């Protein structure tokens, strides 16, 4: 992973305060939780000392581009995956950084500096985020929110070891949903740049601009139009993986029985890129069995990673909840629930990896599981995003959530399909996936074709209701790997095979395909059997007691007071009393927030607590 931080004085030519630079150098151990001996630091400072760029990396020296790029008096740092290394020169020279990134292959963000200005930009999804803050003396911009906050606090207070100040109203989203449905962060004064965003600081002034997500074209009106648009998307996908043709070792693909990872398997196969497929689960699980069939059809090696069990096989072995919360907190900076699986710190592994995360973009984002795409139903869905678990919140926290919902509710009235489509990219990818991706970047080399700027723009330019039908994804898979015809998918069947409409040329084509497609033996287009057992949703009493304790008794009085500003005390008491019988997702969310405020990012070393054994059902 590469971490970059830019600091610019608000008064041109005035040197940066010493406390800000000192804090940046010392706080990196808190904001970049990897083995310290693997981190290499780089610094650049303007001639007048009013702009600085600081960079850190735990990647091998020979992996990828230089950590700090230099050309014609400019320096830059890139975090994430740049498709073609030669594009780095274009980014260094670009006059409009945000627009240039949107046309450049890869999933990355850029921080750039020279003697006159400091600039940064995100890609089309914001999956490699940029955060920013300002004080009366400095502007701070960086790829890690905690580092930006600590440096801003140092400049504000004059302390080289400042305290964290929580943005309590913003944390209502973490309590309710386990990630942020806004541009806010856990830290007061720190904001995430939106997808397609660019921030430029020159002469002490800050300007933020945003390249809007592309508007969709109308539904194709002919077979020729269908082929043309699917071809554009296929070409963008091929371009996203083309640089892997020369990789030294096979891509490690996380393959399930679903649509998205299958598309990646088909893409790698069609592009002629060697890969090995891995699936997490047990023999007999639908994901394992279907992934095995896909790998066999494509002639690639398939490995199964089974959950860690006790010697007698009767229990699964899982990290202590405090260790689990610690790993999520430090890797994802308090912007993801402790429900999520996040590994602890480890040495960086440069082998390329892929998974199906973000594939819903090709299936119209949150429209993909929206049964009724009409105005009223979409508005109810949008209201639900901001009302979920709101019964636990204080009145102030509920009002904050509703204020955030307002502009999106207006978009639902104007264009309901586009609203859910873009909402997914902006927050599910730009916030949830961005936080999750940070945990991957610190230890590995994830290559995300679905988040490639060109792929995203090609997909969003296609009619969202067409993408929702899953016809687009099905056609792309069929194009790259016709060998996969006849292998069912996990869960529900392809949407276009079960949803019929009497209107539109595309729907007539879809109905004809559904009628002529041969049935798959043993499946009606998808697999049944239900979801595998999940210990996080049905925890043992031991785990439930640990979660209760972490939420109800987080330690210092000020932590309890902070929680009380978010969650109604009586509601919380009644809620905790019913554990572990329902709504375990919000329990993990609350646990993440409570333990974060109690710990305060004080020690990046995971607590030395023994793993727990969770008895398997049956």
Secondary structure by P-SEA (a helix, b strand, c coil): cbbbbbbbbccccccccaaaaaaaaaacccccccccccbbbbbbbcccccbbbbbbbcccccccccccccccccccccccccccccaaaaaaacccaaaaaaaccccbbbbbbcccbbbbbcccccccccccccccccccccccaaaaaaaaaaaaccccbbbbbbcccccccccccccccccccccccbbbbcccbbbbbcccbbbbbbbcccccccccccaaaaaaaaaaaaaaaaaaaccccccccccccccccccaaaaaaaaaaaacccbbbbbccccccaaaaaaaaaaaaabbbbbbbcccccccccbbbbccaaaaaaaaaaaccccccccbbbbccccccccbbbccccccccccccccccccccaaaaaaaaaaaaacccccccaaaaaaaaaaaaaaaaaaaacaaaaaaaaaaacccccaaaaaaaaaaacbbbbbccccaaaaaaaaaccaaaaaaaaaaaaaaaaaccccccccccccccccccccccccaaaaaaaaaaaaccccccccccccccccccccccccaaaaaaaaaaacccccaaaaaaaaacccaaaaaaaaaaccccaaaaaaaaaaaaaaaaaccccccccbbbbbbbbbcc
